[in-house]
Amino acid sequence: MFVVKASLAAALACSVVDPALGFMAPMPAGSAARLSSPHRVHTPAVRRAAPVGLSSLRATAAANPTVGTEDAYGDLTNVQLSGLNGLALKEKVFPSKKEVFAAMPENTWDRDTKISLMYAAISTALTLGAGALAWMFIPLKLAFLPVWALYWYAAGTIATGCWVVAHECGHGAFSNNKFIQDAVGYVLHTALLVPYFSWQRSHAVHHSKTNHLTEGETHVPYTMETGKKTLAKKAFMQKLFGQKLGAVIYGAVRVVSHLVFGWPAYLLAGVTGGPVRGVTNHFIPVKPFSTGEKNTELFPGVWKKKVWLSDVGILAMGGLLAAWAMNFGFWHMAALYLGPLAVTNCWLVLYTWLQHTDVDVPHYEGENWGFLKGAFMSIDRPYGPIFDFLHHRIGSTHVVHHIDCTIPHYRARAATDAIAKAFPEHYLYDPTPLPQATWRVATGCIAVEKRGPKWVFVQGEGTSEAAGGQLVSVALLKTLQDVAECVSARVS
């Protein structure tokens, strides 16, 4: 009987509440192994979760009985684990840029204009082709709204490839010919209502300060202090609808607010941008629309002129859309253009959100932050062959992209494999399926709390409370160790 009770205790202790499904599910496979083994090789291959057996618990306890202490991962109290299983939290010495570059293939930085133009042409042709088919074959009638919705998703997903190509132009990874590079980027981004040079500047800042708590750009988290209002909204919903339903409603609101409204909010007001820059506007780079001071403003010096130059393209595109609406009707233009554009905007926010945010990926500030440390806080995820093809692997090779954004996307896969092999304790790949990862980030990544040199997402109030999910603390690990030892003693 004791063996049965101990087994049940171990099983329950290793379970997590799946917020998407609402029932107890097993801990992801490899969680214990990663926490216990400092030499575990982490490869960018999708792995399915499997239950952790009692033998794994015994192995964890025997191999590293002190795991979870400050020496290894810092204070993990009320810290939820992702598919990374705490790897980003582990204290480590980061390599130099020279060491990282040396690990990558020699041709990593070779930019071929013809290859780049080919990918630009493929994405453009697929996008225009999808629009042409919809124009010819889908009637503009309310009864066909479900068909139009499918078109919006398909066309918007395809058009994201054009967005990524223009993004590559903005980074200088498209071609050694600057005129061709900026011309392609300007046209493609303008066609998607993105102010090319304005975004080029703000995105360069994002890369230069990745996962910096105050100077980062886009998806900079609240602290437990600055996020009190947001945390209060969640608490109110849970009080009004109950703990579980309230958390679900709050998570749904965050998903919609980020994916649907996040992009325009960022362009117009710098929402989720670095707090050190105040309010920022990608169309009007002067006060009161952009409030940064001389040393912290997002668009200093010559960049103000480039913002205005970006506006010229946006105004021209606005004129074309207005002419389209006048000649064919507003709903014709909206159905063929605005619907897919909304989906494209959702994709670009999702990529930025998921590639830099998860429940066990920390932020840093001051002297504790470093460029490569921030770059290695980027996360690669399994987008699958279709999205990888359409979006030029922007989500599955994002770590390398942040190590050096001038690497063309068609060289990034080989570079990623090399980095994963050379730096397995630094390279982050989370095999969690995208819907589950999105829900975990939306519900679990609200505010960070300072834990030693790191700022870490915590659940509840950062004390003993916890939202649904797998929580790890020294006490929990000690309990698992004790259970494993008891079971082992009884079985033997």
N, C-alpha and C positions, 0 to 999 in steps of 0.2 A: 504493500500500500504506500509506503514511504517513497518507493521508486516512482510510482504513478504520480503522486503529488509533486515530487521534485521535477518530474518531466513536464507536468502541466505548468509549473511555475516558470521553468526555463522557457517553454514555448510562449507563454504570455509575456514574459519579460522581453523576448526577442521580437514581439509583434509590433506593428505600427498601425495607426489608424489611417487608412487610405481616404483622404478627404473627398476624392472624386467618386469613390464607390460606397463609402460609408460602412465598411466592415473591416475586421482585423485581417491584416495581410502580413506575410513573412518579411523579415528584414532582408534587404537586397543582398544577394550573394556577394561575398568578398568583403563585407563590412568589417567583420572581425579580422580577416586576414590583412586588410589594408592598415587597420589600426595597430596591428601587432608586428607587421613586417616592414622594416625600413628599407628593404631592397626589392620590394614587389615591383615588377615591371608592369607599367601601365600602357596598354596599347590602344590605339583608336579603332577598336572593333566593337561592334554592338554585342552585348552579352545580356542574356535573359536572367531575371532574378530567380533565385532558388532558395528554399528554406535553409537556414543554418542549423545543422544538427548539433547534438550534444558534444560530439567529438570536436567540432569547431570551437565550441565554447571552452572546452578543456584546453585545446591548443592555444587559444587566445590567453587564457589565464596563465598557462605555463610559460608561454613565450614572453609575455610582457605584463606582469602583474601590476605595474605602476602606470599603465596607459591611462590617459585622461588627466594626468597631472600637468602642472604648469610647464615642466621641463619638455614635454612632448608637444602638446597641442594648445596649451593655455587652458583657461577655465572654460569648460564646455557645459556648464550648468545652463539648462534651458536653451541649448543650441540644437537645432534640428539638423539632421544629416541628409544630404542629397545623395545622388548616385556617385558623387565624388568621395563619399565616406570620410570626410574630414581632411582630405589630402591638402587642400589649400590652407588649412589652419595650422598645419604642422610647421614648427620652426625649422628653418633650413638656411643654408648659405646659398645665395643666388649666384649663378655664373656671371662672368663679364660678357659684354656684347661681343667681344672678340672671340671668346670661347663658343658662344652660341652660333655666331656666323661661321666659324670653322667647322661646325658639325653639319652644316647644310651643304648640298651639292654645289659645285662651282658655278653652274649655269643658273642658279637661283634668281639672279638679278638681271638675266638677259631678257630684254624687252624687244619683242618682234612686232613691229607696227602692222605687218600683214596679218599675223595671227590675231592680234587685238582687233583689227578692223573686221576680220571674219566673225569673231564672236559678237561684235557690235551689230553686224549685219544680220546674223542669225536671230538675235533677240528682237531687233527691230522688225524683221520680216515676220516672225511668229506673232508679234503683237499686232501689227497691221493686218495680218492674215486673219487673226481671230476677230478683229473688228469688222473686216469686210464680210466674213461669213455671217456674223450677227446682223449686219446691215441688210444682207440679201435674204436671209432665211427666217429671222425671228420677227413676227408681226409686233408692232408697237401697240399692244393691247393689254389691258389689265389681266385678262385670262392667262396670258403668257408670262406673268410675273415670276413664277418658279423657274421658267426657262431662262429668263433674263438674269435671275439671281445666279444660276449656274454659269452663265456667260461672264458675269461680273467677277466671280471667283476665278474662273479659268483665265480670263484676259488679264485681270489684275495680278494674278500669280505669274503669268508669262511676262507682263510688262516690268515686273520687279527685276528681271534680267537686264533690261535697259537701264534701270536705276543703278544697278550694281556696276555696269560698265562705266556709266558717268561718274560714279563714286571712285572707280579705279583711275579715271582721268584726273579727278581732283587730287589724288594722292601722288600723281606723277608716275604711276605704274603702267600706264597704257602705251606710251611711246616715248622715244628719245626726242621726237620732233614735237616741241612744245606747242606750236601752232595747231597741228593736227589734233593733239591731245586736248587742248582747251576748246577747240572748235567742236569736236565730238561731244565732249562733256557738257559744254554750254547748251548745245542743241538738244541733247537727250534729257538733261535735267530740266531745262526750260519747258520742254514738251510735257513734263510731269509736274509743272508748276513749282519746281525747286529752284530757288535763287542760287545759281551755280557757285559764284565766287564767295557769297556770304556763307554758304554751307561749307565750302572748301576751307575757309578760315576756322569756323567753329568746330568742324570735325578734326582739323589738325590739332586744335587745343585738346579735344577729347582724347586723341592719341597720345599727346605729350603728357597728359596727367591722368592716365587710366587708373581707376579705383582710388583716386585721391579724394579724401572726404570733403575738402573745402574748395579745392581748385580743379576738381574733375569737371567734365562737361557732358551732360546727359545722364539721366538715371542716377544722380547723386542721391544717396538715401538720407532720410531724416535720422537724427539722433533721437534717443528717448526723450530728450528735452525739447528739441525743435518739432518733434512729431506728435506732441501731446494732443493737438486738435484731431489729427488723423486717427490716433489710437482711441480717442474719445468717441469718434464716429463708429468705430468697430464695436467698442464696448456698448454703445447705445443700441446698435442693431442686435447685439446678442442679448441685451436686456429686454428688447422689444419682442424679438422673435424666438428667443431661446438660444443657448450656446451653439448648437450645431447649425440650425437653420440660419441664425444670425451671421455666423461665420461664412456660410455658403453665399448668402446674399451680399455680404461685404466683399467676398472674393470675386463674385460676378461683376459687381460694380467697378472694382479695380481693373478687371480684365477689359471691360468695355471702355472705361475712361482712358486707359493707357492706349489701347489699340485703335480706337475710333477717334478720340480727341487729342491724343498725346502729341502727334506730329504738328498739327496747326498750333497747339498751345505752346510747343517749343519754339516754333518759328516766330510767333508773334510776341511771346512774353518770356521765353527762356525757361519755361516750366521744367523742372528736374535738372536744370543747369547748375553750374557751380555757384554757391551762395556768395562767393567773394565778388562775383561780377554783377550782382544785383539783377535788375530787370534788363533783358536783352531783346532786341527786335532785329530779325534778319532782313528787314526791308527798309527800316529807318534807323540808321546807326548813331543818332544823336539824341540828346535829352529832349523831352522827358521819356522817350520811347526806349532808349538804352541808357541806363543810369550808372554804368561802371565808371570808376574814377580813372585818372590818367594811367596809373600803373596796373589797373585790373580790368579795363574795358575790353570787351570781346573784339571790337573792330578798331584797333588803333591806327593812326597815321594813314597810309595809302589804302588801307583796307576799306575805309569809308567810301572812297571813290569806286572801289570794286563792288561794294554793296549797291551803289547807285547803278552801276553798269549791269549788275544782275537784275535790277528792277526793270531796266529797259526791255529785257527779254520777257519778263513776267507780264509786263503791260502789253507787249506784242502778242503773247500767247492769249492773254485775256481778250484782246481784240478779235483774234481768230475764233475763239469760242463764242464770242458775242455774235459775230457774223454767221457762224454755224447755226446758232439758235434762231437768229432772225430769218434765215433762209429755209431751215428745215423744222423749226420748232424747238422750244426749250427741252421738251421731254425726249426728243430724238437725240439731242446732244448729251443730255444727262444719262440716258440709257446706255449710249455707246461709249461715253468718255468718263463722266463723273463716277459712275458705278465701279468700273475697273480701277479708277484712280484711288478710290477709298480703300479698296482691297490692297493695292500696292502700298499705300501709306501704312496699313495695318502690318504688312510684312516687314517693312523697314523698322518700325518700332519694335516688333517682336524680336527681330534679329538683335538689335542693340540691347534690348532688355535681357534676353536670355544669354547672350554671349558675355555679359559682365555682371550678372546678378544671380545669386542662389543663396540658400539658407546657410551654407557653410563656406561662403567665399567672402573674405574680409576686405575692409577698406583700411587705408592708412593715411597718416598726415605727418607734416613736418619732416624731421630727419628719419623717421621710420619708413617713409615712402621712398621708392626709387623707380626709375623708368622701367628697368627689366622686371622688377618685382611687380609693378603694376601690369606690365604686359603679360606676365605669366599668371595673372589673376583672370585672364580671359579664358573662356570655356568653349571647347569644341563640342558639338552635339550631332546626333544622328538624324540628318534630314532626309536621307534616302536618295537613291539614284536620280529620281525625277526632279526633285527640288534642287539637288546638287547640279544637275545639268542646266536647268532653267536659270538658276541663280549663281552660277559660276563658283560653286563651293564656298560661298561667303560665310556660311555658318559652320561648315565642317573643317575649315582651315583658318579659323579666326585667330587662334593663338599666334601663328606665324605672321598673320596680317598685322598684329599689334607689335610683334617684335621688330618688323620692318615693313611699313605700309607701301613701300615702293616695289615690293615683289609682285610681279604679275600673277594673276589667279591661276594661270595654267602651269606655273612652276610651284605653286603653293602646296600641292598634295605631296610631292616628293620631299619638300622641305619639312612639312609636318611630320611625315614618317621618320625623317632623320632626327627631328627634335624629340619626338616621343621615345625613340630608342636611346638617344644620348642623355636625356634628362627626364627619366621616368618619374622622379619625385617632384618635378616642377610642372610638367605638362599636364593640363587638366582636360580630361574627356569624360563627359557624363553620358552614359548610355540610356538614361531615362527617356522614354518616349515623349515627344514634344507636348502633347496635351497634358500629361501628368506634370511635366516640368513647368509648364506655364502656370498651371493651377498652384503648384507648390510655391513658385516665386510670387504669384499674386497674393497668396494668403499668408506666406511666411516671411516675406522680405519687406517689412514695413519700416522698422527703425533699428538702428544699430546702437550698441552699448560698448563702451571702451573696456577691453579685456587685455591688460598688459599693453603691448605696442600696437595691438590691432583694434579695429572697430568691427564688431561682429553682430549679425542679426540675432536677436533673441526673441523668444516666444513669451506670450503673456506680458508681465510687467518686468521681466528680467530678474525675477526672484524665484518663487516656487510655482507660479502659474504657467500653464502651457496650453497653446493651441494644439489642435490635432496634429499628430506626426510623430516621428521617431525622435525622442530626446535623449541626449547622452550627457551624463554627468559622472563624476568620480564615484558617487554613491551607487548609481545604476550599474556601472561596470564592476564595482566591488560585489554587488548583489549577484550579478551573473557569475562572477568567479566563485563565490561561495556555493551557489546552486550547482555549478558544474562539479565542484570538488565533492559535494555531498553525493551527487548522483554517481560519480566515479567511484567513490568509496563503497556505496551500496552495491553497485553492479559487480565490482571486483570481489 
